[in-house]
């Protein structure tokens, strides 16, 4: 039991911390909208797109003011569309976050202070490293996106504070992922109008820039659905419906022909099986999950055989000619960090190397120096620790399975060693759901 004096001190500390993070949020939002202005100014758009952009903002504002949760659901749904930046979901969430801040519902007290500190420190270091950027416009554009995603994750953590909101976010994410997978896979074999938009060569990419983003985007949805199939909490769908949706997601991951996505899914399934088997009654749950996995695998093999895609699958599973170039770019990142202690600035890696970093950790090392990669690793490890604790205790984020979130995070962390994931929207979504679950467990909000 706390004494009255200790309780008073803690409340004062909480109040001071709350004031500090609110100031931080206000400044960050100002910088965010300034950055978005820089991005649009740097990339002039045709008049119809500008008009559509303005109409979209006004519509988002009207929706956020009248049906706030509906605006959030639409933003999560549109996470499946990131062909250009800012993406449609970015515009919606920028308005939603601004409205939440203006009406006082952006409650950073719900976010673990350690998370807010690390995210804030990384953003501040991004700004500091931009001093030496050789391309200031690119630095401003890249930093604006990073800033937005950091704020989005903090806000989403505070937003998911009830079963109703958790279900809303989950349903919107699953809907976007399943529709994206279904349309993209269909576009590979059915030449309907506009089908070419959803594919690149023989690979499905949905409405993403790259199949290597599309595939991993589907993985957390698949893992969460797997746990929901074994231990139903939020979804009232029948088992056959869940199996069909899971099969669509699995086929989408494979037809992205992204080796990183395959690794992501494989690691996630192994972790999910391990966690469920260690819980009470775990043998039965693990067996059920294994049966579900086998059904999805059988559907996948049948689809691959029916579409004559097994040969290309075998080709993609081997080392590619450009793999050596990727590893060479990562070596370049280490050299850049050795010559630039505070980094070369956000988004500047491509100015120093002909090949992209292909690693979140290498990009952070080169662009923000050793301290930058330590902050990223700190955030990764902290989130992993939260996810492990939640999974070990069997406590979920208002019904979203903690085992699936742990599996998703480990898969993304492994993915990040081979792909630059810093601007993946679903990375920050999964992190936010883990942080929200952590805040739920503690004795005091956000602590």
C-alpha positions in Angstrom: 0.0 0.0 0.0 1.3 3.5 -0.8 1.4 6.1 1.9 -0.5 9.3 1.4 2.8 11.2 0.9 4.1 8.7 -1.7 0.8 8.8 -3.5 0.9 12.6 -3.6 4.5 12.5 -5.0 3.5 10.0 -7.7 0.5 12.1 -8.8 2.7 15.1 -9.1 5.3 13.2 -11.1 2.4 11.8 -13.3 1.1 15.3 -13.8 4.5 16.7 -14.8 5.1 13.8 -17.2 1.6 14.2 -18.7 2.3 17.9 -19.3 5.6 17.2 -20.8 4.3 14.6 -23.3 1.4 16.9 -24.2 3.8 19.6 -25.1 5.8 17.1 -27.0 2.7 15.9 -28.9 1.7 19.5 -29.7 5.2 20.3 -31.1 5.3 17.0 -33.0 1.9 17.6 -34.6 3.1 21.1 -35.7 6.2 19.6 -37.2 4.2 16.8 -38.8 1.9 19.2 -40.7 4.9 21.3 -41.7 6.6 18.2 -43.0 3.6 17.2 -45.0 3.6 20.6 -46.6 7.3 20.2 -47.5 6.6 16.8 -49.0 3.7 18.2 -51.2 5.7 21.3 -52.1 8.7 19.1 -53.1 6.4 16.9 -55.3 4.0 19.1 -57.1 0.8 17.3 -58.0 -1.7 17.8 -60.9 -4.7 19.9 -60.1 -7.2 17.0 -60.0 -5.1 15.2 -57.5 -4.7 18.4 -55.4 -8.5 18.9 -55.5 -8.9 15.2 -54.5 -6.4 15.7 -51.7 -8.3 18.7 -50.4 -11.6 16.9 -50.7 -10.2 13.9 -48.9 -9.0 16.1 -46.0 -12.3 17.8 -45.7 -14.2 14.5 -45.8 -11.8 13.0 -43.2 -12.4 16.0 -40.9 -16.1 15.8 -41.2 -16.0 12.1 -40.5 -13.7 12.5 -37.5 -15.9 15.2 -36.0 -19.1 13.2 -36.5 -18.2 9.5 -36.4 -14.7 9.4 -34.9 -14.5 5.6 -34.6 -15.6 5.2 -38.2 -12.8 7.5 -39.3 -10.3 5.3 -37.3 -11.7 2.2 -38.9 -11.4 3.7 -42.4 -7.8 4.7 -41.6 -6.9 1.2 -40.5 -8.6 -0.4 -43.5 -6.7 1.9 -45.9 -3.3 0.7 -44.4 -3.5 -1.8 -47.3 -3.0 1.2 -49.7 0.5 2.6 -49.7 1.4 3.2 -53.4 2.4 6.8 -52.8 3.3 8.9 -49.8 1.5 10.4 -48.0 -0.9 7.4 -48.4 -4.7 7.7 -48.0 -4.5 6.3 -44.5 -1.9 8.9 -43.6 -4.3 11.8 -44.5 -7.1 10.3 -42.5 -5.0 9.6 -39.4 -3.3 13.0 -39.6 -6.8 14.5 -39.3 -8.0 12.0 -36.7 -4.9 12.6 -34.5 -5.3 16.4 -34.8 -8.9 16.2 -33.8 -8.1 13.9 -30.9 -5.4 16.3 -29.7 -7.7 19.3 -30.1 -10.6 17.8 -28.1 -8.2 16.4 -25.4 -8.7 12.6 -26.1 -5.0 12.0 -27.2 -4.1 10.6 -23.8 -0.4 9.8 -23.6 -0.9 8.7 -20.0 -1.9 5.4 -21.5 1.4 5.0 -23.2 4.4 3.5 -21.2 6.7 6.4 -20.4 9.7 4.3 -21.6 8.1 4.0 -25.1 7.4 7.7 -25.3 10.9 8.5 -24.2 12.6 6.2 -26.8 10.3 7.3 -29.7 10.8 11.0 -28.8 14.6 10.6 -28.5 14.8 8.8 -31.9 12.7 11.6 -33.6 14.9 14.3 -31.9 18.0 12.5 -33.2 16.5 12.4 -36.7 16.1 16.1 -36.6 19.7 16.6 -35.3 21.2 14.4 -37.9 19.4 16.3 -40.6 21.9 19.2 -40.1 24.4 17.4 -42.4 22.0 16.2 -45.0 23.2 16.6 -48.6 19.6 16.6 -49.8 17.5 18.8 -47.3 14.3 18.2 -49.3 14.6 14.5 -49.1 15.6 14.7 -45.4 12.5 16.8 -44.6 10.2 14.4 -46.6 11.7 11.2 -44.9 11.6 12.8 -41.5 8.0 13.9 -41.9 7.0 10.3 -42.5 9.0 9.0 -39.6 7.5 11.6 -37.3 4.0 10.9 -38.4 4.4 7.1 -37.8 5.9 7.7 -34.4 3.0 9.9 -33.4 0.5 7.4 -35.0 1.9 4.6 -32.9 1.7 6.6 -29.7 -1.9 7.8 -30.4 -3.0 4.3 -31.4 -1.7 3.0 -28.1 -3.8 5.4 -26.3 -6.8 4.8 -28.5 -7.1 1.0 -28.0 -8.4 1.1 -24.5 -11.5 -1.1 -24.7 -12.7 -4.4 -26.2 -14.9 -2.5 -28.6 -12.1 -0.4 -29.9 -9.8 -3.4 -30.2 -12.4 -5.3 -32.2 -12.9 -2.3 -34.5 -9.2 -2.0 -35.2 -8.8 -5.8 -35.7 -11.8 -6.0 -38.0 -10.7 -3.1 -40.1 -7.1 -4.5 -40.4 -8.3 -8.0 -41.3 -10.8 -6.7 -43.9 -8.1 -4.6 -45.6 -5.6 -7.5 -45.5 -8.0 -10.1 -46.8 -9.4 -7.9 -49.6 -5.9 -6.9 -50.6 -4.7 -10.5 -50.7 -7.8 -11.7 -52.6 -7.7 -9.0 -55.3 -3.9 -9.2 -55.8 -3.8 -13.0 -56.1 -6.8 -12.9 -58.5 -5.1 -10.3 -60.6 -2.2 -12.7 -61.3 -4.5 -15.1 -63.2 -7.6 -13.1 -64.1 -7.1 -10.1 -66.4 -9.9 -7.9 -65.2 -9.8 -4.1 -65.8 -7.0 -2.6 -63.8 -5.5 -6.0 -62.8 -2.0 -4.8 -63.7 -2.1 -2.3 -60.9 -2.1 -5.1 -58.3 0.8 -7.1 -59.6 4.4 -6.7 -60.7 5.4 -9.3 -63.1 4.5 -12.7 -61.7 4.3 -11.3 -58.1 1.3 -10.0 -56.2 1.8 -6.6 -54.6 -1.7 -5.3 -54.0 -1.8 -1.5 -53.7 1.7 -1.3 -52.2 4.9 -0.1 -53.9 6.6 -3.4 -53.5 5.7 -7.1 -53.1 8.2 -7.2 -50.2 5.9 -4.8 -48.3 2.7 -6.4 -49.4 3.6 -9.9 -48.2 4.7 -9.0 -44.7 1.6 -6.7 -44.3 -0.5 -9.9 -44.4 1.5 -11.8 -41.9 0.3 -10.3 -38.6 -3.3 -10.5 -39.8 -2.7 -14.2 -40.5 -1.1 -14.9 -37.1 -3.9 -13.0 -35.2 -6.5 -14.9 -37.2 -4.7 -18.2 -36.4 -4.9 -17.5 -32.6 -8.5 -16.4 -32.9 -9.3 -19.7 -34.6 -7.9 -21.7 -31.7 -8.9 -19.3 -28.9 -11.9 -17.2 -30.1 -12.3 -13.9 -28.3 -13.2 -11.0 -30.6 -14.5 -12.6 -33.8 -17.8 -14.4 -33.9 -17.2 -16.0 -37.3 -17.7 -19.7 -37.8 -14.6 -21.9 -38.1 -15.0 -22.5 -41.9 -15.1 -18.7 -42.5 -11.9 -18.3 -40.5 -10.2 -21.1 -42.4 -11.2 -19.6 -45.8 -9.9 -16.1 -44.7 -6.7 -17.6 -43.3 -6.1 -19.5 -46.6 -6.5 -16.3 -48.6 -4.0 -14.5 -46.4 -1.5 -17.4 -46.6 -1.8 -17.6 -50.4 -1.3 -13.9 -50.6 1.9 -14.1 -48.5 3.3 -16.9 -50.8 2.2 -15.2 -54.0 4.1 -12.1 -53.0 7.1 -14.3 -53.6 8.9 -12.3 -51.0 11.5 -14.4 -49.1 11.4 -12.0 -46.2 7.6 -12.4 -46.0 8.0 -16.2 -46.0 10.6 -16.0 -43.2 8.3 -13.6 -41.3 5.4 -16.1 -41.5 7.4 -19.1 -40.8 9.0 -17.6 -37.7 5.6 -16.3 -36.6 3.9 -19.7 -36.8 6.7 -21.4 -34.9 6.6 -18.8 -32.1 2.8 -19.0 -32.0 2.9 -22.8 -31.7 5.5 -22.6 -29.0 3.6 -20.1 -26.9 0.3 -21.9 -27.1 1.8 -25.3 -26.3 3.3 -23.9 -23.1 0.0 -22.6 -21.8 -2.6 -24.5 -19.7 -4.3 -26.9 -22.1 -1.6 -26.0 -24.6 -1.3 -29.5 -26.1 -4.9 -29.4 -27.4 -4.5 -25.8 -28.6 -1.2 -26.5 -30.3 -2.7 -29.5 -32.0 -5.7 -27.5 -33.2 -3.4 -24.7 -34.5 -1.3 -27.3 -36.3 -4.4 -28.7 -37.9 -5.4 -25.2 -39.0 -1.9 -24.6 -40.4 -2.0 -27.9 -42.3 -5.4 -26.9 -43.9 -3.9 -23.5 -45.0 -0.8 -25.3 -46.3 -2.9 -27.8 -48.3 -4.9 -25.0 -49.8 -1.7 -23.3 -50.7 -0.1 -26.3 -52.3 -3.2 -26.9 -54.3 -3.3 -23.3 -55.5 0.4 -23.4 -56.4 -0.1 -26.6 -58.4 -3.3 -25.4 -60.1 -1.6 -22.1 -61.2 1.7 -23.7 -62.2 3.6 -21.5 -59.8 5.8 -24.2 -58.1 8.7 -23.6 -60.5 8.8 -19.9 -59.8 8.5 -20.6 -56.1 11.6 -22.8 -56.3 13.5 -20.1 -58.1 12.6 -17.4 -55.6 13.7 -19.7 -52.7 17.3 -19.7 -53.8 19.9 -16.9 -53.5 19.4 -14.2 -56.1 22.1 -12.3 -58.0 21.3 -9.0 -56.2 21.7 -10.5 -52.8 25.4 -9.7 -52.9 24.7 -6.1 -53.8 22.3 -5.9 -50.8 25.0 -7.1 -48.4 27.5 -4.7 -50.0 25.1 -1.8 -49.3 24.9 -2.9 -45.7 28.7 -2.8 -45.5 28.6 0.7 -46.9 26.2 1.7 -44.1 28.8 0.6 -41.5 31.5 2.6 -43.3 29.2 5.7 -43.4 28.6 5.4 -39.6 32.3 5.2 -38.9 32.8 8.6 -40.7 29.7 10.3 -39.4 29.1 9.9 -35.7 25.7 11.5 -35.7 24.8 10.1 -39.1 24.1 11.7 -42.5 20.5 12.6 -41.9 17.1 10.9 -42.5 16.6 9.5 -46.0 20.1 10.2 -47.1 21.4 6.6 -47.4 20.5 6.4 -51.1 22.5 9.6 -51.7 25.6 7.8 -50.4 25.0 4.3 -51.8 23.6 3.1 -55.2 21.7 0.4 -53.4 19.2 0.9 -50.6 20.1 -0.1 -47.1 17.8 -3.2 -47.0 18.0 -3.2 -43.3 16.3 -1.0 -40.7 19.2 -1.3 -38.4 21.8 -0.4 -41.0 19.8 2.6 -42.2 19.5 3.9 -38.6 23.2 3.3 -38.1 24.2 5.3 -41.2 21.6 8.0 -40.9 21.5 8.6 -37.1 24.8 7.1 -36.1 25.5 4.6 -33.3 23.1 6.3 -30.9 20.4 6.1 -33.5 20.7 2.3 -34.0 20.9 1.9 -30.2 17.6 3.8 -29.8 16.0 1.6 -32.5 17.4 -1.5 -30.9 16.2 -0.3 -27.5 12.7 0.2 -28.8 12.7 -3.2 -30.5 14.0 -5.0 -27.4 11.7 -3.0 -25.1 8.7 -3.9 -27.2 9.8 -7.5 -27.4 10.1 -7.6 -23.6 6.5 -6.3 -23.3 5.3 -8.8 -25.8 7.0 -11.7 -24.0 5.6 -10.7 -20.6 2.1 -10.3 -22.0 2.3 -13.7 -23.8 3.8 -15.4 -20.7 0.9 -14.1 -18.5 -1.6 -15.1 -21.2 -3.0 -11.5 -21.1 -4.1 -10.0 -24.4 -4.7 -6.5 -25.7 -8.4 -6.3 -25.0 -8.9 -9.6 -26.8 -6.2 -9.4 -29.5 -4.1 -12.4 -28.8 -0.8 -11.8 -27.0 0.8 -14.9 -28.5 0.0 -13.7 -32.1 1.3 -10.2 -31.3 4.6 -11.7 -29.9 4.9 -13.9 -33.0 4.2 -10.9 -35.3 6.8 -8.7 -33.6 9.5 -11.4 -33.7 8.7 -12.0 -37.4 9.0 -8.2 -38.1 12.2 -7.9 -36.1 13.7 -10.8 -38.2 12.4 -9.1 -41.4 14.0 -5.8 -40.4 17.5 -7.3 -40.7 17.0 -7.9 -44.5 14.4 -5.2 -45.4 14.1 -1.5 -44.5 10.9 -1.6 -42.4 11.1 1.8 -40.7 8.2 3.2 -42.7 6.0 0.1 -42.7 2.7 1.2 -41.2 1.9 -2.3 -39.9 5.1 -2.4 -37.9 3.9 0.6 -35.9 0.4 -0.9 -35.7 1.7 -4.1 -34.1 4.0 -2.2 -31.8 1.1 0.0 -30.7 -1.1 -3.0 -29.9 1.7 -4.5 -27.8 2.2 -1.2 -25.9 -1.6 -0.9 -25.4 -1.6 -4.4 -23.9 1.3 -3.5 -21.6 -0.5 -0.3 -20.3 -3.6 -2.5 -19.6 -1.6 -4.8 -17.3 0.1 -2.1 -15.1 -1.3 -0.7 -11.9 -1.5 2.8 -13.2 -2.3 4.0 -16.7 0.8 4.3 -18.9 3.1 3.0 -16.2 
